[in-house]
Amino acid sequence: MRDDKKHSETQMLLQSATQQASSARPKERKCPFCAELILEEAIVCKHCGRDIVGGDPPSASPPVAVKVSLQELKIKCMRGANLTAKPRLSGRTVKSPKCKQPIAVP
């Protein structure tokens, strides 16, 4: 009888500890670029290094960008301003210096 009581108490303690541990975990979401799990509050993916703006991939953002050459990328922002970006920014989302809106760099 005593063993059954100890066993049920142990089970209750284990169950309570498991519930507390799972509720203490930070919330996670998938990176829209590489699909790895990252913290919900993350603004840069720790796996692929891409900037996360609003959680949407750059293809979902309205600005249109066109590659011109290997030395520079010409980008047009939502307000129609013509901008240039360095190739190292390729694949990232940056803010337009003119209108401060996010722009996807191809």
C-alpha positions as CSV (number, residue, x, y, z in Angstrom):
1,M,0.0,0.0,0.0
2,R,2.7,2.4,0.9
3,D,4.6,1.7,-2.3
4,D,1.5,2.5,-4.3
5,K,1.2,5.8,-2.5
6,K,4.8,6.7,-3.0
7,H,4.6,5.7,-6.7
8,S,1.5,8.0,-7.3
9,E,3.2,10.9,-5.5
10,T,6.3,10.5,-7.6
11,Q,4.2,10.4,-10.8
12,M,2.4,13.6,-9.7
13,L,5.7,15.3,-9.0
14,L,7.1,14.3,-12.3
15,Q,4.0,15.4,-14.2
16,S,4.0,18.8,-12.4
17,A,7.8,19.3,-13.2
18,T,7.3,18.5,-16.8
19,Q,4.4,20.9,-17.2
20,Q,6.4,23.7,-15.5
21,A,9.4,23.0,-17.8
22,S,7.3,23.1,-20.9
23,S,5.6,26.4,-19.9
24,A,8.9,28.0,-19.1
25,R,10.3,27.4,-22.7
26,P,10.5,30.5,-24.8
27,K,8.1,30.6,-27.8
28,E,9.6,29.7,-31.1
29,R,8.7,30.1,-34.8
30,K,10.2,29.0,-38.1
31,C,12.5,31.3,-40.0
32,P,10.7,32.2,-43.3
33,F,14.0,31.7,-45.2
34,C,15.6,28.5,-43.9
35,A,12.7,27.0,-41.9
36,E,14.8,26.5,-38.8
37,L,13.3,27.2,-35.3
38,I,14.2,30.6,-33.9
39,L,12.9,32.7,-31.0
40,E,9.6,34.5,-31.6
41,E,11.2,37.8,-30.8
42,A,14.2,37.3,-33.1
43,I,14.9,39.9,-35.7
44,V,17.9,38.1,-37.3
45,C,17.9,34.3,-37.9
46,K,20.8,32.6,-35.9
47,H,21.0,29.9,-38.6
48,C,21.0,31.7,-41.9
49,G,21.8,35.2,-40.7
50,R,19.0,36.9,-42.6
51,D,17.0,39.8,-41.2
52,I,13.5,39.0,-40.2
53,V,11.1,41.9,-40.8
54,G,7.6,41.1,-39.6
55,G,8.2,37.4,-40.2
56,D,7.5,37.6,-43.9
57,P,10.0,36.5,-46.6
58,P,11.2,39.3,-48.9
59,S,9.2,37.9,-51.8
60,A,6.0,39.0,-49.9
61,S,7.2,42.6,-49.6
62,P,5.8,45.0,-52.3
63,P,9.0,46.8,-53.4
64,V,10.4,45.6,-56.7
65,A,14.1,45.1,-57.2
66,V,16.1,44.3,-60.3
67,K,19.8,43.2,-60.6
68,V,21.8,45.4,-62.9
69,S,25.4,44.3,-62.6
70,L,27.8,42.4,-60.3
71,Q,29.1,45.6,-58.8
72,E,25.8,47.2,-57.8
73,L,22.1,46.4,-57.6
74,K,19.5,48.9,-58.6
75,I,16.4,48.9,-56.5
76,K,13.2,50.8,-56.7
77,C,11.4,51.5,-53.5
78,M,7.6,51.7,-53.0
79,R,7.6,55.5,-53.5
80,G,9.5,55.2,-56.8
81,A,12.9,56.3,-55.6
82,N,15.8,54.7,-57.5
83,L,18.4,53.3,-55.2
84,T,21.6,51.2,-55.4
85,A,22.8,48.5,-53.1
86,K,26.0,46.5,-52.7
87,P,26.0,42.8,-53.7
88,R,26.8,41.8,-50.1
89,L,23.2,42.9,-49.2
90,S,21.8,40.4,-51.7
91,G,19.1,38.2,-50.1
92,R,18.5,40.6,-47.2
93,T,15.7,43.0,-46.4
94,V,16.9,46.6,-45.8
95,K,15.2,49.9,-45.0
96,S,15.0,52.5,-47.8
97,P,17.0,55.6,-46.8
98,K,14.3,57.8,-48.4
99,C,11.0,56.4,-47.2
100,K,12.2,54.0,-44.4
101,Q,10.1,51.1,-45.8
102,P,11.5,47.6,-46.0
103,I,13.0,46.6,-49.4
104,A,13.9,43.1,-50.5
105,V,17.4,43.1,-52.2
106,P,17.5,40.2,-54.7
